[in-house]
Each structure stands twice: as C-alpha cells, then as structure tokens.
Amino acid sequence: MRDVSQNKGDSVKVVRLLLRINGQEYDAYGVLEDNGDYLAFEVEKIVPRERRMTYKSKSCY
C-alpha cells in the first residue's frame, strides 16, 4: 500500500471494505480520503473473502 503520510491536510485512512458482486464476497483494501467535499476510495487490492463456517445449534425437546 502507498505511504499515506505524504498527504497534507487531508483526512486519510487505510480501510477494508466488503464488496458483494453477483453473490460473491470480496475484501477490498485501499485508502479512504476525505477532503471535506467528497469521499474517495482508491483500491489497492481485492481478494476473495473466505467464508466463515457457522453452525446453528439444534436443541432437542
């Protein structure tokens, strides 16, 4: 990722966004900039999101 310390006066954060495209989930890593008038997101890389295994507990009556 690029060095965000070179920006002067802008509010800059390195972030991860969840993208959902055609039912598939991806993590987009990049830089979010807020200059007061608008937000800009510059994507550095996109990787497929690993599915987390979740199990529903079953109760017996």
trRosetta pair geometry for C-beta under 8 A, 3 or more apart (Angstrom, degrees):
i j d omega theta_ij theta_ji phi_ij phi_ji
1 4 7.8 -17 142 -32 110 98
1 14 6.2 57 164 -127 160 128
1 29 7.1 -95 -80 141 121 112
1 30 7.8 172 -126 -128 110 32
1 31 7.1 138 -169 -53 111 100
1 44 5.0 -25 -107 -127 81 166
2 31 6.7 -47 53 -37 104 145
2 44 7.3 -154 -2 -101 82 119
3 6 5.5 76 104 -15 100 105
4 7 6.1 -26 -176 7 65 113
4 12 4.5 -170 -175 129 118 134
4 13 7.8 102 180 -91 166 9
4 14 6.4 -142 -21 -51 147 93
4 31 5.9 173 -92 -130 117 126
7 10 4.5 -63 161 48 126 113
7 12 5.0 111 47 -31 152 145
7 33 7.1 -157 -131 -121 162 118
10 33 5.4 -5 164 -160 134 102
10 34 6.9 153 -175 68 82 48
10 35 5.3 -39 -121 -93 102 77
11 33 7.1 137 79 -160 57 51
11 34 4.3 -20 69 60 111 102
11 35 7.7 -166 30 -75 77 32
12 31 6.1 -9 -167 -174 100 105
12 32 7.2 155 -154 81 49 52
12 33 5.2 -11 -103 -104 80 77
12 34 7.8 -161 -71 24 39 68
13 31 7.3 156 81 -156 37 59
13 32 5.0 -16 64 60 88 100
14 29 7.5 12 179 -175 91 87
14 30 7.5 -158 -148 114 63 23
14 31 5.8 -37 -100 -99 61 67
14 32 7.7 162 -104 16 11 79
15 29 7.6 -177 95 -145 41 51
15 30 6.7 -20 62 69 76 63
15 31 7.5 117 20 -126 80 19
15 32 4.7 19 8 -11 131 121
15 41 7.6 -70 61 -129 122 106
16 27 5.4 -13 -170 -171 109 104
16 28 7.0 149 -160 74 54 46
16 29 5.3 -21 -102 -96 78 71
17 27 7.4 145 73 -160 42 53
17 28 4.6 -19 61 61 96 102
17 30 7.4 -23 7 33 108 102
17 41 7.1 19 -24 -160 147 152
18 25 6.4 -22 -169 -161 95 103
18 26 7.6 143 -161 76 48 46
18 27 6.5 -32 -101 -102 55 60
18 28 7.8 -168 -77 18 7 84
18 49 6.9 30 -135 -74 87 152
19 25 7.0 147 81 -157 54 50
19 26 4.4 -18 63 64 106 96
19 27 7.5 -180 18 -89 85 11
19 28 5.2 67 -24 -23 119 114
19 46 7.0 -21 27 -141 144 116
20 23 7.2 4 -179 -114 92 11
20 24 7.2 163 -154 78 54 38
20 25 5.4 -21 -100 -98 74 71
20 26 7.8 180 -78 22 30 72
21 24 5.6 -26 70 62 74 90
21 26 6.7 2 14 5 107 118
24 48 7.2 -58 174 -132 111 94
25 48 7.5 88 88 -166 60 62
25 49 4.0 -51 116 45 101 132
25 51 7.8 118 46 -82 125 72
26 46 5.2 19 165 -178 133 99
26 47 6.6 158 -161 79 83 32
26 48 5.8 -60 -106 -109 76 37
26 49 5.6 -159 -107 -20 15 90
27 46 7.2 167 83 -152 46 53
27 47 5.4 -13 58 61 94 87
27 48 7.9 29 16 112 79 12
27 49 5.2 115 -31 -83 85 89
28 41 7.9 62 125 156 128 129
28 43 5.3 -59 -171 -125 111 107
28 45 7.7 -180 -150 93 51 41
28 46 4.9 -16 -103 -103 75 85
29 43 7.5 93 72 -157 43 65
29 44 5.2 -54 104 60 86 105
29 45 5.2 3 52 57 105 83
29 46 7.7 -170 20 -80 69 37
29 47 7.6 21 -5 6 107 101
30 41 5.6 87 98 177 134 83
30 42 5.2 -167 -178 90 117 50
30 43 4.3 -83 -72 -112 142 32
30 44 4.6 168 -101 -2 64 80
30 45 7.7 176 -64 26 77 47
31 41 7.3 164 82 -152 45 50
31 42 4.8 -4 55 54 94 101
31 44 6.9 81 -15 -40 83 109
32 39 6.5 -13 -169 -170 94 103
32 40 7.4 159 -154 82 47 47
32 41 5.2 -14 -101 -101 73 80
33 39 7.1 153 79 -158 50 53
33 40 4.7 -11 58 59 101 96
33 41 7.8 -174 20 -77 70 34
33 42 7.4 33 -5 -5 110 103
34 38 8.0 -150 -138 102 54 32
34 39 5.5 -20 -96 -103 76 76
35 38 6.8 5 48 52 94 64
35 40 7.5 22 -5 4 105 111
43 46 6.3 -2 -176 -49 129 95
